[in-house]
Each structure stands twice: as C-alpha cells, then as structure tokens.
Amino acid sequence: MKPLHVIFAVIGGAIAGAAVGLLVAPDKGTDTRRKIAKILKEKGITLKKDQLEELVDEIEDQIEQHI
C-alpha cells in the first residue's frame, strides 16, 4: 500500500469514528446536527440544512448496516 493511501485511510477512519461518536451520543438530534455543522464549518465545509440532513441520514444508514 502506498503511504498516501494509508494516510487517507487513517483520516477517513478518524472522520467516520467521530461521526459515529456524535450520532450515538446521548444528545438530542438537533444538538448533534448543530455540532456536526459546527465541525464542518471549522473545516471550511458549509452545507445547507437539507444537505446536512442528507449527510446525517446517510451516516445513520451506514451505521445501521454495520451493527
């Protein structure tokens, strides 16, 4: 495996882990979505509310498939 692939795999795993941690946390859904939006904005990614909802739904689907 090329070193660049390893770096991307680690970064992707960290992002997925953070997303899972946020989604299964005991906070209300609206609070969790607000936290996700804040983290994305800090990274320079801005999403509209409906795009954020789609992202959260997609992550939830992925989590349910792997549980």
mmCIF file as Biopython writes it, N, C-alpha, C and O atoms, coordinates in Angstrom:
data_model
#
loop_
_atom_site.group_PDB
_atom_site.id
_atom_site.type_symbol
_atom_site.label_atom_id
_atom_site.label_alt_id
_atom_site.label_comp_id
_atom_site.label_asym_id
_atom_site.label_entity_id
_atom_site.label_seq_id
_atom_site.pdbx_PDB_ins_code
_atom_site.Cartn_x
_atom_site.Cartn_y
_atom_site.Cartn_z
_atom_site.occupancy
_atom_site.B_iso_or_equiv
_atom_site.auth_seq_id
_atom_site.auth_asym_id
_atom_site.pdbx_PDB_model_num
ATOM 1   N N  . MET A ? 1  ? 0.838   -1.169 0.000  1.0 0.0 1  A 1 
ATOM 2   C CA . MET A ? 1  ? 0.000   0.000  0.000  1.0 0.0 1  A 1 
ATOM 3   C C  . MET A ? 1  ? 0.892   1.245  0.000  1.0 0.0 1  A 1 
ATOM 4   O O  . MET A ? 1  ? 1.904   1.296  0.699  1.0 0.0 1  A 1 
ATOM 5   N N  . LYS A ? 2  ? 0.516   2.207  -0.763 1.0 0.0 2  A 1 
ATOM 6   C CA . LYS A ? 2  ? 1.278   3.445  -0.822 1.0 0.0 2  A 1 
ATOM 7   C C  . LYS A ? 2  ? 1.042   4.251  0.455  1.0 0.0 2  A 1 
ATOM 8   O O  . LYS A ? 2  ? -0.049  4.203  1.023  1.0 0.0 2  A 1 
ATOM 9   N N  . PRO A ? 3  ? 2.048   4.985  0.906  1.0 0.0 3  A 1 
ATOM 10  C CA . PRO A ? 3  ? 1.898   5.779  2.130  1.0 0.0 3  A 1 
ATOM 11  C C  . PRO A ? 3  ? 0.721   6.757  2.082  1.0 0.0 3  A 1 
ATOM 12  O O  . PRO A ? 3  ? 0.069   6.997  3.098  1.0 0.0 3  A 1 
ATOM 13  N N  . LEU A ? 4  ? 0.451   7.317  0.908  1.0 0.0 4  A 1 
ATOM 14  C CA . LEU A ? 4  ? -0.648  8.259  0.783  1.0 0.0 4  A 1 
ATOM 15  C C  . LEU A ? 4  ? -1.981  7.568  1.047  1.0 0.0 4  A 1 
ATOM 16  O O  . LEU A ? 4  ? -2.868  8.157  1.664  1.0 0.0 4  A 1 
ATOM 17  N N  . HIS A ? 5  ? -2.135  6.324  0.588  1.0 0.0 5  A 1 
ATOM 18  C CA . HIS A ? 5  ? -3.362  5.575  0.844  1.0 0.0 5  A 1 
ATOM 19  C C  . HIS A ? 5  ? -3.542  5.315  2.331  1.0 0.0 5  A 1 
ATOM 20  O O  . HIS A ? 5  ? -4.659  5.368  2.847  1.0 0.0 5  A 1 
ATOM 21  N N  . VAL A ? 6  ? -2.461  5.039  3.006  1.0 0.0 6  A 1 
ATOM 22  C CA . VAL A ? 6  ? -2.526  4.800  4.448  1.0 0.0 6  A 1 
ATOM 23  C C  . VAL A ? 6  ? -2.978  6.066  5.166  1.0 0.0 6  A 1 
ATOM 24  O O  . VAL A ? 6  ? -3.807  6.004  6.074  1.0 0.0 6  A 1 
ATOM 25  N N  . ILE A ? 7  ? -2.449  7.190  4.772  1.0 0.0 7  A 1 
ATOM 26  C CA . ILE A ? 7  ? -2.827  8.461  5.391  1.0 0.0 7  A 1 
ATOM 27  C C  . ILE A ? 7  ? -4.309  8.733  5.172  1.0 0.0 7  A 1 
ATOM 28  O O  . ILE A ? 7  ? -5.016  9.111  6.107  1.0 0.0 7  A 1 
ATOM 29  N N  . PHE A ? 8  ? -4.786  8.543  3.937  1.0 0.0 8  A 1 
ATOM 30  C CA . PHE A ? 8  ? -6.210  8.746  3.656  1.0 0.0 8  A 1 
ATOM 31  C C  . PHE A ? 8  ? -7.071  7.775  4.441  1.0 0.0 8  A 1 
ATOM 32  O O  . PHE A ? 8  ? -8.147  8.149  4.907  1.0 0.0 8  A 1 
ATOM 33  N N  . ALA A ? 9  ? -6.628  6.549  4.597  1.0 0.0 9  A 1 
ATOM 34  C CA . ALA A ? 9  ? -7.383  5.557  5.355  1.0 0.0 9  A 1 
ATOM 35  C C  . ALA A ? 9  ? -7.482  5.971  6.826  1.0 0.0 9  A 1 
ATOM 36  O O  . ALA A ? 9  ? -8.542  5.837  7.438  1.0 0.0 9  A 1 
ATOM 37  N N  . VAL A ? 10 ? -6.404  6.463  7.381  1.0 0.0 10 A 1 
ATOM 38  C CA . VAL A ? 10 ? -6.409  6.907  8.782  1.0 0.0 10 A 1 
ATOM 39  C C  . VAL A ? 10 ? -7.330  8.107  8.962  1.0 0.0 10 A 1 
ATOM 40  O O  . VAL A ? 10 ? -8.118  8.159  9.907  1.0 0.0 10 A 1 
ATOM 41  N N  . ILE A ? 11 ? -7.226  9.061  8.061  1.0 0.0 11 A 1 
ATOM 42  C CA . ILE A ? 11 ? -8.075  10.254 8.143  1.0 0.0 11 A 1 
ATOM 43  C C  . ILE A ? 11 ? -9.543  9.868  7.978  1.0 0.0 11 A 1 
ATOM 44  O O  . ILE A ? 11 ? -10.400 10.338 8.726  1.0 0.0 11 A 1 
ATOM 45  N N  . GLY A ? 12 ? -9.828  9.021  7.008  1.0 0.0 12 A 1 
ATOM 46  C CA . GLY A ? 12 ? -11.207 8.567  6.798  1.0 0.0 12 A 1 
ATOM 47  C C  . GLY A ? 12 ? -11.743 7.825  8.012  1.0 0.0 12 A 1 
ATOM 48  O O  . GLY A ? 12 ? -12.899 8.010  8.393  1.0 0.0 12 A 1 
ATOM 49  N N  . GLY A ? 13 ? -10.917 6.991  8.619  1.0 0.0 13 A 1 
ATOM 50  C CA . GLY A ? 13 ? -11.335 6.271  9.816  1.0 0.0 13 A 1 
ATOM 51  C C  . GLY A ? 13 ? -11.604 7.208  10.979 1.0 0.0 13 A 1 
ATOM 52  O O  . GLY A ? 13 ? -12.548 7.008  11.745 1.0 0.0 13 A 1 
ATOM 53  N N  . ALA A ? 14 ? -10.779 8.219  11.106 1.0 0.0 14 A 1 
ATOM 54  C CA . ALA A ? 14 ? -10.973 9.192  12.182 1.0 0.0 14 A 1 
ATOM 55  C C  . ALA A ? 14 ? -12.274 9.973  11.994 1.0 0.0 14 A 1 
ATOM 56  O O  . ALA A ? 14 ? -13.007 10.212 12.953 1.0 0.0 14 A 1 
ATOM 57  N N  . ILE A ? 15 ? -12.547 10.360 10.770 1.0 0.0 15 A 1 
ATOM 58  C CA . ILE A ? 15 ? -13.786 11.087 10.479 1.0 0.0 15 A 1 
ATOM 59  C C  . ILE A ? 15 ? -14.987 10.195 10.742 1.0 0.0 15 A 1 
ATOM 60  O O  . ILE A ? 15 ? -15.955 10.626 11.369 1.0 0.0 15 A 1 
ATOM 61  N N  . ALA A ? 16 ? -14.933 8.954  10.266 1.0 0.0 16 A 1 
ATOM 62  C CA . ALA A ? 16 ? -16.044 8.023  10.488 1.0 0.0 16 A 1 
ATOM 63  C C  . ALA A ? 16 ? -16.245 7.767  11.975 1.0 0.0 16 A 1 
ATOM 64  O O  . ALA A ? 16 ? -17.381 7.719  12.448 1.0 0.0 16 A 1 
ATOM 65  N N  . GLY A ? 17 ? -15.164 7.604  12.710 1.0 0.0 17 A 1 
ATOM 66  C CA . GLY A ? 17 ? -15.273 7.378  14.142 1.0 0.0 17 A 1 
ATOM 67  C C  . GLY A ? 17 ? -15.890 8.566  14.868 1.0 0.0 17 A 1 
ATOM 68  O O  . GLY A ? 17 ? -16.714 8.398  15.768 1.0 0.0 17 A 1 
ATOM 69  N N  . ALA A ? 18 ? -15.489 9.748  14.474 1.0 0.0 18 A 1 
ATOM 70  C CA . ALA A ? 18 ? -16.054 10.954 15.081 1.0 0.0 18 A 1 
ATOM 71  C C  . ALA A ? 18 ? -17.544 11.064 14.766 1.0 0.0 18 A 1 
ATOM 72  O O  . ALA A ? 18 ? -18.344 11.424 15.630 1.0 0.0 18 A 1 
ATOM 73  N N  . ALA A ? 19 ? -17.909 10.753 13.532 1.0 0.0 19 A 1 
ATOM 74  C CA . ALA A ? 19 ? -19.318 10.811 13.136 1.0 0.0 19 A 1 
ATOM 75  C C  . ALA A ? 19 ? -20.143 9.802  13.930 1.0 0.0 19 A 1 
ATOM 76  O O  . ALA A ? 19 ? -21.228 10.127 14.411 1.0 0.0 19 A 1 
ATOM 77  N N  . VAL A ? 20 ? -19.641 8.599  14.064 1.0 0.0 20 A 1 
ATOM 78  C CA . VAL A ? 20 ? -20.351 7.576  14.831 1.0 0.0 20 A 1 
ATOM 79  C C  . VAL A ? 20 ? -20.480 8.019  16.285 1.0 0.0 20 A 1 
ATOM 80  O O  . VAL A ? 20 ? -21.547 7.886  16.885 1.0 0.0 20 A 1 
ATOM 81  N N  . GLY A ? 21 ? -19.415 8.536  16.839 1.0 0.0 21 A 1 
ATOM 82  C CA . GLY A ? 21 ? -19.449 9.012  18.214 1.0 0.0 21 A 1 
ATOM 83  C C  . GLY A ? 21 ? -20.492 10.097 18.424 1.0 0.0 21 A 1 
ATOM 84  O O  . GLY A ? 21 ? -21.192 10.110 19.437 1.0 0.0 21 A 1 
ATOM 85  N N  . LEU A ? 22 ? -20.592 10.990 17.480 1.0 0.0 22 A 1 
ATOM 86  C CA . LEU A ? 22 ? -21.586 12.056 17.586 1.0 0.0 22 A 1 
ATOM 87  C C  . LEU A ? 22 ? -23.001 11.520 17.443 1.0 0.0 22 A 1 
ATOM 88  O O  . LEU A ? 22 ? -23.909 11.953 18.152 1.0 0.0 22 A 1 
ATOM 89  N N  . LEU A ? 23 ? -23.187 10.582 16.527 1.0 0.0 23 A 1 
ATOM 90  C CA . LEU A ? 23 ? -24.533 10.090 16.259 1.0 0.0 23 A 1 
ATOM 91  C C  . LEU A ? 23 ? -25.077 9.196  17.364 1.0 0.0 23 A 1 
ATOM 92  O O  . LEU A ? 23 ? -26.289 9.160  17.577 1.0 0.0 23 A 1 
ATOM 93  N N  . VAL A ? 24 ? -24.235 8.490  18.055 1.0 0.0 24 A 1 
ATOM 94  C CA . VAL A ? 24 ? -24.721 7.613  19.119 1.0 0.0 24 A 1 
ATOM 95  C C  . VAL A ? 24 ? -24.617 8.272  20.494 1.0 0.0 24 A 1 
ATOM 96  O O  . VAL A ? 24 ? -24.920 7.642  21.507 1.0 0.0 24 A 1 
ATOM 97  N N  . ALA A ? 25 ? -24.202 9.507  20.535 1.0 0.0 25 A 1 
ATOM 98  C CA . ALA A ? 25 ? -24.113 10.244 21.789 1.0 0.0 25 A 1 
ATOM 99  C C  . ALA A ? 25 ? -25.519 10.507 22.325 1.0 0.0 25 A 1 
ATOM 100 O O  . ALA A ? 25 ? -26.485 10.497 21.562 1.0 0.0 25 A 1 
ATOM 101 N N  . PRO A ? 26 ? -25.637 10.737 23.606 1.0 0.0 26 A 1 
ATOM 102 C CA . PRO A ? 26 ? -26.959 10.914 24.208 1.0 0.0 26 A 1 
ATOM 103 C C  . PRO A ? 26 ? -27.597 12.284 23.968 1.0 0.0 26 A 1 
ATOM 104 O O  . PRO A ? 26 ? -28.639 12.574 24.555 1.0 0.0 26 A 1 
ATOM 105 N N  . ASP A ? 27 ? -27.012 13.122 23.136 1.0 0.0 27 A 1 
ATOM 106 C CA . ASP A ? 27 ? -27.600 14.431 22.853 1.0 0.0 27 A 1 
ATOM 107 C C  . ASP A ? 27 ? -28.822 14.299 21.954 1.0 0.0 27 A 1 
ATOM 108 O O  . ASP A ? 27 ? -29.011 13.293 21.270 1.0 0.0 27 A 1 
ATOM 109 N N  . LYS A ? 28 ? -29.651 15.347 21.974 1.0 0.0 28 A 1 
ATOM 110 C CA . LYS A ? 28 ? -30.790 15.393 21.069 1.0 0.0 28 A 1 
ATOM 111 C C  . LYS A ? 28 ? -30.277 15.487 19.633 1.0 0.0 28 A 1 
ATOM 112 O O  . LYS A ? 28 ? -29.164 15.957 19.397 1.0 0.0 28 A 1 
ATOM 113 N N  . GLY A ? 29 ? -31.084 15.043 18.687 1.0 0.0 29 A 1 
ATOM 114 C CA . GLY A ? 29 ? -30.702 15.067 17.281 1.0 0.0 29 A 1 
ATOM 115 C C  . GLY A ? 29 ? -30.362 16.453 16.773 1.0 0.0 29 A 1 
ATOM 116 O O  . GLY A ? 29 ? -29.408 16.624 16.015 1.0 0.0 29 A 1 
ATOM 117 N N  . THR A ? 30 ? -31.141 17.447 17.191 1.0 0.0 30 A 1 
ATOM 118 C CA . THR A ? 30 ? -30.874 18.812 16.724 1.0 0.0 30 A 1 
ATOM 119 C C  . THR A ? 30 ? -29.535 19.314 17.256 1.0 0.0 30 A 1 
ATOM 120 O O  . THR A ? 30 ? -28.799 20.011 16.558 1.0 0.0 30 A 1 
ATOM 121 N N  . ASP A ? 31 ? -29.228 18.949 18.507 1.0 0.0 31 A 1 
ATOM 122 C CA . ASP A ? 31 ? -27.935 19.360 19.070 1.0 0.0 31 A 1 
ATOM 123 C C  . ASP A ? 31 ? -26.785 18.676 18.330 1.0 0.0 31 A 1 
ATOM 124 O O  . ASP A ? 31 ? -25.755 19.291 18.052 1.0 0.0 31 A 1 
ATOM 125 N N  . THR A ? 32 ? -26.979 17.402 18.020 1.0 0.0 32 A 1 
ATOM 126 C CA . THR A ? 32 ? -25.952 16.657 17.301 1.0 0.0 32 A 1 
ATOM 127 C C  . THR A ? 32 ? -25.735 17.239 15.915 1.0 0.0 32 A 1 
ATOM 128 O O  . THR A ? 32 ? -24.593 17.396 15.482 1.0 0.0 32 A 1 
ATOM 129 N N  . ARG A ? 33 ? -26.809 17.560 15.217 1.0 0.0 33 A 1 
ATOM 130 C CA . ARG A ? 33 ? -26.695 18.146 13.881 1.0 0.0 33 A 1 
ATOM 131 C C  . ARG A ? 33 ? -25.990 19.500 13.956 1.0 0.0 33 A 1 
ATOM 132 O O  . ARG A ? 33 ? -25.192 19.833 13.080 1.0 0.0 33 A 1 
ATOM 133 N N  . ARG A ? 34 ? -26.279 20.270 14.987 1.0 0.0 34 A 1 
ATOM 134 C CA . ARG A ? 34 ? -25.628 21.564 15.164 1.0 0.0 34 A 1 
ATOM 135 C C  . ARG A ? 34 ? -24.120 21.378 15.374 1.0 0.0 34 A 1 
ATOM 136 O O  . ARG A ? 34 ? -23.312 22.140 14.841 1.0 0.0 34 A 1 
ATOM 137 N N  . LYS A ? 35 ? -23.753 20.359 16.154 1.0 0.0 35 A 1 
ATOM 138 C CA . LYS A ? 35 ? -22.337 20.077 16.392 1.0 0.0 35 A 1 
ATOM 139 C C  . LYS A ? 35 ? -21.645 19.654 15.098 1.0 0.0 35 A 1 
ATOM 140 O O  . LYS A ? 35 ? -20.529 20.089 14.812 1.0 0.0 35 A 1 
ATOM 141 N N  . ILE A ? 36 ? -22.315 18.804 14.319 1.0 0.0 36 A 1 
ATOM 142 C CA . ILE A ? 36 ? -21.743 18.369 13.039 1.0 0.0 36 A 1 
ATOM 143 C C  . ILE A ? 36 ? -21.534 19.574 12.131 1.0 0.0 36 A 1 
ATOM 144 O O  . ILE A ? 36 ? -20.479 19.710 11.512 1.0 0.0 36 A 1 
ATOM 145 N N  . ALA A ? 37 ? -22.532 20.448 12.049 1.0 0.0 37 A 1 
ATOM 146 C CA . ALA A ? 37 ? -22.418 21.641 11.206 1.0 0.0 37 A 1 
ATOM 147 C C  . ALA A ? 37 ? -21.266 22.519 11.665 1.0 0.0 37 A 1 
ATOM 148 O O  . ALA A ? 37 ? -20.533 23.065 10.840 1.0 0.0 37 A 1 
ATOM 149 N N  . LYS A ? 38 ? -21.100 22.658 12.978 1.0 0.0 38 A 1 
ATOM 150 C CA . LYS A ? 38 ? -20.007 23.487 13.512 1.0 0.0 38 A 1 
ATOM 151 C C  . LYS A ? 38 ? -18.645 22.896 13.144 1.0 0.0 38 A 1 
ATOM 152 O O  . LYS A ? 38 ? -17.741 23.619 12.726 1.0 0.0 38 A 1 
ATOM 153 N N  . ILE A ? 39 ? -18.507 21.583 13.303 1.0 0.0 39 A 1 
ATOM 154 C CA . ILE A ? 39 ? -17.243 20.920 12.963 1.0 0.0 39 A 1 
ATOM 155 C C  . ILE A ? 39 ? -16.935 21.082 11.485 1.0 0.0 39 A 1 
ATOM 156 O O  . ILE A ? 39 ? -15.798 21.375 11.113 1.0 0.0 39 A 1 
ATOM 157 N N  . LEU A ? 40 ? -17.950 20.892 10.634 1.0 0.0 40 A 1 
ATOM 158 C CA . LEU A ? 40 ? -17.741 21.043 9.194  1.0 0.0 40 A 1 
ATOM 159 C C  . LEU A ? 40 ? -17.353 22.474 8.836  1.0 0.0 40 A 1 
ATOM 160 O O  . LEU A ? 40 ? -16.481 22.686 7.993  1.0 0.0 40 A 1 
ATOM 161 N N  . LYS A ? 41 ? -17.997 23.463 9.473  1.0 0.0 41 A 1 
ATOM 162 C CA . LYS A ? 41 ? -17.659 24.861 9.204  1.0 0.0 41 A 1 
ATOM 163 C C  . LYS A ? 41 ? -16.224 25.166 9.606  1.0 0.0 41 A 1 
ATOM 164 O O  . LYS A ? 41 ? -15.528 25.913 8.919  1.0 0.0 41 A 1 
ATOM 165 N N  . GLU A ? 42 ? -15.777 24.584 10.728 1.0 0.0 42 A 1 
ATOM 166 C CA . GLU A ? 42 ? -14.393 24.786 11.159 1.0 0.0 42 A 1 
ATOM 167 C C  . GLU A ? 42 ? -13.414 24.218 10.141 1.0 0.0 42 A 1 
ATOM 168 O O  . GLU A ? 42 ? -12.289 24.701 10.014 1.0 0.0 42 A 1 
ATOM 169 N N  . LYS A ? 43 ? -13.850 23.185 9.412  1.0 0.0 43 A 1 
ATOM 170 C CA . LYS A ? 43 ? -13.011 22.567 8.389  1.0 0.0 43 A 1 
ATOM 171 C C  . LYS A ? 43 ? -13.161 23.268 7.037  1.0 0.0 43 A 1 
ATOM 172 O O  . LYS A ? 43 ? -12.510 22.888 6.064  1.0 0.0 43 A 1 
ATOM 173 N N  . GLY A ? 44 ? -14.023 24.293 6.978  1.0 0.0 44 A 1 
ATOM 174 C CA . GLY A ? 44 ? -14.212 25.036 5.736  1.0 0.0 44 A 1 
ATOM 175 C C  . GLY A ? 44 ? -15.286 24.454 4.833  1.0 0.0 44 A 1 
ATOM 176 O O  . GLY A ? 44 ? -15.364 24.800 3.654  1.0 0.0 44 A 1 
ATOM 177 N N  . ILE A ? 45 ? -16.117 23.568 5.384  1.0 0.0 45 A 1 
ATOM 178 C CA . ILE A ? 45 ? -17.183 22.941 4.605  1.0 0.0 45 A 1 
ATOM 179 C C  . ILE A ? 45 ? -18.513 23.514 5.079  1.0 0.0 45 A 1 
ATOM 180 O O  . ILE A ? 45 ? -18.862 23.409 6.254  1.0 0.0 45 A 1 
ATOM 181 N N  . THR A ? 46 ? -19.248 24.120 4.156  1.0 0.0 46 A 1 
ATOM 182 C CA . THR A ? 46 ? -20.557 24.649 4.525  1.0 0.0 46 A 1 
ATOM 183 C C  . THR A ? 46 ? -21.632 23.871 3.788  1.0 0.0 46 A 1 
ATOM 184 O O  . THR A ? 46 ? -21.541 23.633 2.584  1.0 0.0 46 A 1 
ATOM 185 N N  . LEU A ? 47 ? -22.640 23.485 4.530  1.0 0.0 47 A 1 
ATOM 186 C CA . LEU A ? 47 ? -23.753 22.738 3.963  1.0 0.0 47 A 1 
ATOM 187 C C  . LEU A ? 47 ? -25.053 23.444 4.303  1.0 0.0 47 A 1 
ATOM 188 O O  . LEU A ? 47 ? -25.190 24.043 5.369  1.0 0.0 47 A 1 
ATOM 189 N N  . LYS A ? 48 ? -25.998 23.367 3.391  1.0 0.0 48 A 1 
ATOM 190 C CA . LYS A ? 48 ? -27.334 23.862 3.683  1.0 0.0 48 A 1 
ATOM 191 C C  . LYS A ? 48 ? -28.009 22.854 4.607  1.0 0.0 48 A 1 
ATOM 192 O O  . LYS A ? 48 ? -27.566 21.712 4.730  1.0 0.0 48 A 1 
ATOM 193 N N  . LYS A ? 49 ? -29.081 23.289 5.249  1.0 0.0 49 A 1 
ATOM 194 C CA . LYS A ? 49 ? -29.751 22.431 6.225  1.0 0.0 49 A 1 
ATOM 195 C C  . LYS A ? 49 ? -30.172 21.103 5.612  1.0 0.0 49 A 1 
ATOM 196 O O  . LYS A ? 49 ? -29.986 20.055 6.231  1.0 0.0 49 A 1 
ATOM 197 N N  . ASP A ? 50 ? -30.734 21.123 4.408  1.0 0.0 50 A 1 
ATOM 198 C CA . ASP A ? 50 ? -31.182 19.877 3.789  1.0 0.0 50 A 1 
ATOM 199 C C  . ASP A ? 50 ? -30.001 18.977 3.424  1.0 0.0 50 A 1 
ATOM 200 O O  . ASP A ? 50 ? -30.118 17.753 3.483  1.0 0.0 50 A 1 
ATOM 201 N N  . GLN A ? 51 ? -28.876 19.566 3.052  1.0 0.0 51 A 1 
ATOM 202 C CA . GLN A ? 51 ? -27.681 18.775 2.756  1.0 0.0 51 A 1 
ATOM 203 C C  . GLN A ? 51 ? -27.142 18.126 4.028  1.0 0.0 51 A 1 
ATOM 204 O O  . GLN A ? 51 ? -26.693 16.980 4.002  1.0 0.0 51 A 1 
ATOM 205 N N  . LEU A ? 52 ? -27.188 18.858 5.137  1.0 0.0 52 A 1 
ATOM 206 C CA . LEU A ? 52 ? -26.741 18.310 6.412  1.0 0.0 52 A 1 
ATOM 207 C C  . LEU A ? 52 ? -27.647 17.156 6.832  1.0 0.0 52 A 1 
ATOM 208 O O  . LEU A ? 52 ? -27.170 16.133 7.324  1.0 0.0 52 A 1 
ATOM 209 N N  . GLU A ? 53 ? -28.944 17.323 6.639  1.0 0.0 53 A 1 
ATOM 210 C CA . GLU A ? 53 ? -29.893 16.254 6.967  1.0 0.0 53 A 1 
ATOM 211 C C  . GLU A ? 53 ? -29.591 15.009 6.143  1.0 0.0 53 A 1 
ATOM 212 O O  . GLU A ? 53 ? -29.620 13.897 6.670  1.0 0.0 53 A 1 
ATOM 213 N N  . GLU A ? 54 ? -29.302 15.183 4.855  1.0 0.0 54 A 1 
ATOM 214 C CA . GLU A ? 54 ? -28.968 14.052 3.990  1.0 0.0 54 A 1 
ATOM 215 C C  . GLU A ? 54 ? -27.693 13.364 4.464  1.0 0.0 54 A 1 
ATOM 216 O O  . GLU A ? 54 ? -27.618 12.135 4.479  1.0 0.0 54 A 1 
ATOM 217 N N  . LEU A ? 55 ? -26.695 14.148 4.849  1.0 0.0 55 A 1 
ATOM 218 C CA . LEU A ? 55 ? -25.440 13.587 5.347  1.0 0.0 55 A 1 
ATOM 219 C C  . LEU A ? 55 ? -25.679 12.768 6.613  1.0 0.0 55 A 1 
ATOM 220 O O  . LEU A ? 55 ? -25.171 11.654 6.734  1.0 0.0 55 A 1 
ATOM 221 N N  . VAL A ? 56 ? -26.443 13.310 7.550  1.0 0.0 56 A 1 
ATOM 222 C CA . VAL A ? 56 ? -26.734 12.608 8.796  1.0 0.0 56 A 1 
ATOM 223 C C  . VAL A ? 56 ? -27.507 11.324 8.514  1.0 0.0 56 A 1 
ATOM 224 O O  . VAL A ? 56 ? -27.206 10.279 9.090  1.0 0.0 56 A 1 
ATOM 225 N N  . ASP A ? 57 ? -28.494 11.397 7.636  1.0 0.0 57 A 1 
ATOM 226 C CA . ASP A ? 57 ? -29.267 10.204 7.284  1.0 0.0 57 A 1 
ATOM 227 C C  . ASP A ? 57 ? -28.385 9.129  6.655  1.0 0.0 57 A 1 
ATOM 228 O O  . ASP A ? 57 ? -28.529 7.944  6.956  1.0 0.0 57 A 1 
ATOM 229 N N  . GLU A ? 58 ? -27.481 9.544  5.788  1.0 0.0 58 A 1 
ATOM 230 C CA . GLU A ? 58 ? -26.580 8.591  5.143  1.0 0.0 58 A 1 
ATOM 231 C C  . GLU A ? 58 ? -25.661 7.926  6.166  1.0 0.0 58 A 1 
ATOM 232 O O  . GLU A ? 58 ? -25.430 6.718  6.108  1.0 0.0 58 A 1 
ATOM 233 N N  . ILE A ? 59 ? -25.142 8.713  7.095  1.0 0.0 59 A 1 
ATOM 234 C CA . ILE A ? 59 ? -24.279 8.154  8.137  1.0 0.0 59 A 1 
ATOM 235 C C  . ILE A ? 59 ? -25.073 7.189  9.010  1.0 0.0 59 A 1 
ATOM 236 O O  . ILE A ? 59 ? -24.580 6.114  9.352  1.0 0.0 59 A 1 
ATOM 237 N N  . GLU A ? 60 ? -26.293 7.565  9.371  1.0 0.0 60 A 1 
ATOM 238 C CA . GLU A ? 60 ? -27.134 6.676  10.185 1.0 0.0 60 A 1 
ATOM 239 C C  . GLU A ? 60 ? -27.390 5.358  9.465  1.0 0.0 60 A 1 
ATOM 240 O O  . GLU A ? 60 ? -27.333 4.293  10.080 1.0 0.0 60 A 1 
ATOM 241 N N  . ASP A ? 61 ? -27.673 5.423  8.171  1.0 0.0 61 A 1 
ATOM 242 C CA . ASP A ? 61 ? -27.901 4.204  7.384  1.0 0.0 61 A 1 
ATOM 243 C C  . ASP A ? 61 ? -26.673 3.308  7.393  1.0 0.0 61 A 1 
ATOM 244 O O  . ASP A ? 61 ? -26.777 2.090  7.544  1.0 0.0 61 A 1 
ATOM 245 N N  . GLN A ? 62 ? -25.516 3.923  7.231  1.0 0.0 62 A 1 
ATOM 246 C CA . GLN A ? 62 ? -24.262 3.140  7.232  1.0 0.0 62 A 1 
ATOM 247 C C  . GLN A ? 62 ? -24.035 2.484  8.587  1.0 0.0 62 A 1 
ATOM 248 O O  . GLN A ? 62 ? -23.591 1.338  8.657  1.0 0.0 62 A 1 
ATOM 249 N N  . ILE A ? 63 ? -24.333 3.194  9.646  1.0 0.0 63 A 1 
ATOM 250 C CA . ILE A ? 63 ? -24.156 2.637  10.990 1.0 0.0 63 A 1 
ATOM 251 C C  . ILE A ? 63 ? -25.102 1.470  11.200 1.0 0.0 63 A 1 
ATOM 252 O O  . ILE A ? 63 ? -24.693 0.429  11.716 1.0 0.0 63 A 1 
ATOM 253 N N  . GLU A ? 64 ? -26.360 1.624  10.809 1.0 0.0 64 A 1 
ATOM 254 C CA . GLU A ? 64 ? -27.343 0.555  10.984 1.0 0.0 64 A 1 
ATOM 255 C C  . GLU A ? 64 ? -26.976 -0.687 10.190 1.0 0.0 64 A 1 
ATOM 256 O O  . GLU A ? 64 ? -27.248 -1.801 10.636 1.0 0.0 64 A 1 
ATOM 257 N N  . GLN A ? 65 ? -26.373 -0.523 9.037  1.0 0.0 65 A 1 
ATOM 258 C CA . GLN A ? 65 ? -25.976 -1.666 8.213  1.0 0.0 65 A 1 
ATOM 259 C C  . GLN A ? 65 ? -24.839 -2.448 8.848  1.0 0.0 65 A 1 
ATOM 260 O O  . GLN A ? 65 ? -24.703 -3.648 8.610  1.0 0.0 65 A 1 
ATOM 261 N N  . HIS A ? 66 ? -24.018 -1.781 9.655  1.0 0.0 66 A 1 
ATOM 262 C CA . HIS A ? 66 ? -22.847 -2.440 10.218 1.0 0.0 66 A 1 
ATOM 263 C C  . HIS A ? 66 ? -23.041 -2.862 11.675 1.0 0.0 66 A 1 
ATOM 264 O O  . HIS A ? 66 ? -22.117 -3.383 12.299 1.0 0.0 66 A 1 
ATOM 265 N N  . ILE A ? 67 ? -24.213 -2.642 12.204 1.0 0.0 67 A 1 
ATOM 266 C CA . ILE A ? 67 ? -24.458 -3.054 13.597 1.0 0.0 67 A 1 
ATOM 267 C C  . ILE A ? 67 ? -25.079 -4.430 13.625 1.0 0.0 67 A 1 
ATOM 268 O O  . ILE A ? 67 ? -25.363 -4.957 14.700 1.0 0.0 67 A 1 
#
